[in-house]
Amino acid sequence: MALKKMGEGDEYFVNGHRIHAVIIQTEAQGNKQENSLLLIHAEDQLMNAETCKILAEELIDVYRALNNKQDI
């Protein structure tokens, strides 16, 4: 179950990352974006989501090791 949810989360994260990359590429091409508090917040949330994902993966690994489980 946990791994299934992690996979679903990956789909959302990748989509968010793609959108973020488009915004960066647009600005790199000379189309300046207005500095927006909303955009700054969204970038912060994306970074926090990645950090939480890494932590969750570590916790899953610890759970597996402590319980001798391969699939959870």
Residue frames as a rotation matrix with the C-alpha (Angstrom) as fourth column:
MET 1
0.564 0.825 0.000 0.00
0.825 -0.564 0.000 0.00
0.000 0.000 -1.000 0.00
ALA 2
0.464 -0.448 -0.764 2.73
0.165 -0.804 0.571 2.48
-0.870 -0.391 -0.299 0.95
LEU 3
-0.613 -0.765 0.199 4.65
0.313 -0.004 0.950 1.84
-0.726 0.644 0.242 -2.25
LYS 4
-0.159 0.653 0.741 1.49
0.982 0.025 0.188 2.31
0.105 0.757 -0.645 -4.31
LYS 5
0.803 0.475 -0.359 0.87
0.544 -0.831 0.118 5.67
-0.242 -0.290 -0.926 -2.65
MET 6
0.030 -0.875 -0.483 4.50
0.104 -0.477 0.872 6.68
-0.994 -0.077 0.077 -3.17
GLY 7
-0.653 -0.230 0.722 4.08
0.688 0.218 0.692 5.88
-0.316 0.949 0.016 -6.88
GLU 8
0.372 0.853 0.366 0.95
0.912 -0.409 0.026 8.01
0.172 0.324 -0.930 -7.08
GLY 9
0.694 -0.173 -0.699 2.81
0.264 -0.843 0.469 10.83
-0.670 -0.510 -0.539 -5.37
ASP 10
-0.406 -0.903 0.140 5.63
0.408 -0.042 0.912 10.52
-0.818 0.428 0.386 -7.90
GLU 11
-0.207 0.410 0.889 3.17
0.971 -0.028 0.239 11.19
0.123 0.912 -0.392 -10.72
TYR 12
0.831 0.550 -0.079 2.01
0.555 -0.812 0.180 14.43
0.035 -0.193 -0.981 -9.09
PHE 13
0.401 -0.764 -0.505 5.57
0.178 -0.476 0.861 15.47
-0.899 -0.435 -0.055 -8.29
VAL 14
-0.512 -0.602 0.612 6.78
0.688 0.138 0.712 14.90
-0.513 0.786 0.344 -11.85
ASN 15
0.211 0.682 0.700 3.86
0.922 -0.377 0.090 16.92
0.325 0.626 -0.709 -13.21
GLY 16
0.913 0.106 -0.394 4.63
0.294 -0.841 0.454 19.79
-0.284 -0.530 -0.799 -10.85
HIS 17
0.025 -0.991 -0.133 8.30
0.279 -0.121 0.953 19.61
-0.960 -0.061 0.274 -11.74
ARG 18
-0.328 -0.080 0.941 7.48
0.938 0.090 0.335 19.76
-0.111 0.993 0.046 -15.47
ILE 19
0.683 0.647 0.340 5.38
0.663 -0.744 0.085 22.88
0.308 0.167 -0.937 -14.98
HIS 20
0.719 -0.499 -0.484 8.16
0.122 -0.595 0.794 24.45
-0.684 -0.630 -0.367 -12.93
ALA 21
-0.285 -0.872 0.399 10.68
0.588 0.170 0.791 23.64
-0.757 0.460 0.464 -15.67
VAL 22
0.071 0.404 0.912 8.46
0.962 -0.268 0.044 25.32
0.263 0.875 -0.408 -18.28
ILE 23
0.949 0.284 -0.140 8.33
0.315 -0.891 0.327 28.48
-0.031 -0.354 -0.935 -16.18
ILE 24
0.318 -0.915 -0.248 12.12
0.112 -0.223 0.968 28.50
-0.942 -0.335 0.032 -15.82
GLN 25
-0.365 -0.456 0.811 12.67
0.819 0.257 0.513 27.84
-0.442 0.852 0.280 -19.54
THR 26
0.519 0.642 0.565 10.26
0.813 -0.574 -0.096 30.62
0.263 0.509 -0.820 -20.46
GLU 27
0.922 -0.210 -0.327 12.20
-0.005 -0.848 0.531 33.08
-0.388 -0.488 -0.782 -18.33
ALA 28
0.006 -0.980 0.198 15.54
0.299 0.191 0.935 31.80
-0.954 0.054 0.294 -19.66
GLN 29
-0.165 0.012 0.986 14.30
0.984 0.071 0.164 32.62
-0.068 0.997 -0.024 -23.17
GLY 30
-0.917 -0.313 0.247 13.91
0.332 -0.943 0.036 36.24
0.222 0.115 0.968 -22.15
ASN 31
-0.055 0.962 0.268 10.23
0.046 -0.266 0.963 36.25
0.997 0.065 -0.030 -21.23
LYS 32
-0.904 -0.394 0.165 10.56
-0.109 -0.161 -0.981 37.62
0.413 -0.905 0.103 -17.72
GLN 33
-0.003 0.881 -0.474 7.96
0.654 0.360 0.665 36.54
0.756 -0.308 -0.577 -15.21
GLU 34
0.191 0.144 0.971 6.68
-0.553 -0.801 0.228 38.86
0.811 -0.580 -0.073 -12.53
ASN 35
-0.841 -0.465 -0.277 8.06
-0.001 0.514 -0.858 37.84
0.541 -0.721 -0.432 -9.16
SER 36
0.118 0.978 0.169 4.99
-0.525 -0.083 0.847 36.54
0.843 -0.189 0.504 -7.45
LEU 37
-0.373 -0.159 0.914 4.53
-0.919 0.199 -0.340 35.45
-0.127 -0.967 -0.220 -3.86
LEU 38
0.663 0.694 0.279 2.37
-0.619 0.719 -0.318 32.61
-0.421 0.038 0.906 -5.19
LEU 39
0.715 -0.466 -0.522 5.18
-0.266 0.510 -0.818 31.33
0.647 0.724 0.241 -7.44
ILE 40
-0.342 -0.866 0.366 7.73
-0.699 -0.026 -0.714 31.56
0.628 -0.500 -0.596 -4.64
HIS 41
-0.057 0.424 0.904 5.35
-0.895 0.379 -0.235 29.64
-0.442 -0.822 0.358 -2.36
ALA 42
0.889 0.422 -0.176 4.75
-0.452 0.751 -0.481 26.98
-0.070 0.507 0.859 -5.03
GLU 43
0.274 -0.874 -0.402 8.50
-0.376 0.287 -0.881 26.47
0.885 0.392 -0.250 -5.48
ASP 44
-0.488 -0.415 0.768 8.93
-0.850 0.024 -0.527 26.15
0.200 -0.909 -0.364 -1.73
GLN 45
0.363 0.717 0.595 6.13
-0.771 0.590 -0.240 23.58
-0.523 -0.372 0.767 -1.57
LEU 46
0.825 -0.114 -0.553 7.72
-0.367 0.636 -0.679 21.60
0.429 0.763 0.483 -4.41
MET 47
-0.219 -0.975 -0.025 11.05
-0.504 0.135 -0.853 21.48
0.835 -0.174 -0.521 -2.58
ASN 48
-0.383 0.142 0.913 9.33
-0.901 0.160 -0.403 20.50
-0.203 -0.977 0.066 0.69
ALA 49
0.727 0.686 0.021 7.43
-0.651 0.698 -0.297 17.73
-0.219 0.203 0.955 -1.08
GLU 50
0.473 -0.637 -0.608 10.69
-0.303 0.530 -0.792 16.33
0.827 0.559 0.058 -2.43
THR 51
-0.538 -0.674 0.506 12.25
-0.684 -0.002 -0.730 16.42
0.493 -0.738 -0.460 1.04
CYS 52
0.001 0.643 0.766 9.24
-0.889 0.351 -0.293 14.63
-0.458 -0.680 0.572 2.55
LYS 53
0.821 0.272 -0.502 9.37
-0.520 0.721 -0.459 12.02
0.237 0.637 0.733 -0.22
ILE 54
-0.059 -0.937 -0.344 13.01
-0.380 0.340 -0.860 11.25
0.923 0.080 -0.376 0.56
LEU 55
-0.611 -0.121 0.782 12.23
-0.790 0.047 -0.611 10.96
0.037 -0.992 -0.124 4.27
ALA 56
0.433 0.852 0.295 9.25
-0.822 0.508 -0.258 8.68
-0.369 -0.131 0.920 3.58
GLU 57
0.620 -0.284 -0.731 11.43
-0.395 0.692 -0.604 6.41
0.678 0.664 0.317 1.42
GLU 58
-0.512 -0.850 0.120 13.94
-0.486 0.172 -0.857 6.18
0.708 -0.498 -0.501 4.26
LEU 59
-0.347 0.465 0.815 11.20
-0.883 0.132 -0.451 5.33
-0.317 -0.876 0.364 6.75
ILE 60
0.742 0.598 -0.303 9.84
-0.670 0.682 -0.294 2.63
0.031 0.421 0.907 4.44
ASP 61
0.168 -0.779 -0.604 13.34
-0.323 0.536 -0.780 1.13
0.932 0.326 -0.162 4.20
VAL 62
-0.710 -0.398 0.580 13.68
-0.648 0.049 -0.760 1.13
0.274 -0.916 -0.293 7.99
TYR 63
0.164 0.870 0.465 10.24
-0.910 0.316 -0.270 -0.48
-0.382 -0.379 0.843 8.38
ARG 64
0.720 0.074 -0.690 11.20
-0.493 0.754 -0.434 -3.18
0.488 0.653 0.579 5.90
ALA 65
-0.266 -0.931 -0.249 14.48
-0.353 0.334 -0.874 -3.87
0.897 -0.145 -0.418 7.66
LEU 66
-0.665 0.026 0.746 12.89
-0.747 0.004 -0.665 -4.06
-0.020 -1.000 0.017 11.11
ASN 67
0.168 0.865 0.472 10.05
-0.721 0.435 -0.540 -6.30
-0.673 -0.250 0.696 9.97
ASN 68
-0.698 -0.543 0.467 11.86
-0.085 0.710 0.699 -8.40
-0.711 0.448 -0.542 7.36
LYS 69
0.392 0.882 0.261 9.33
0.347 0.121 -0.930 -7.39
-0.852 0.455 -0.259 4.71
GLN 70
-0.662 -0.582 0.472 9.92
0.630 -0.089 0.772 -6.98
-0.407 0.808 0.426 1.00
ASP 71
-0.608 0.550 0.572 6.59
0.357 -0.454 0.816 -5.51
0.709 0.701 0.080 -0.03
ILE 72
-0.651 0.451 -0.611 4.47
0.578 -0.227 -0.784 -3.07
-0.492 -0.863 -0.113 1.93
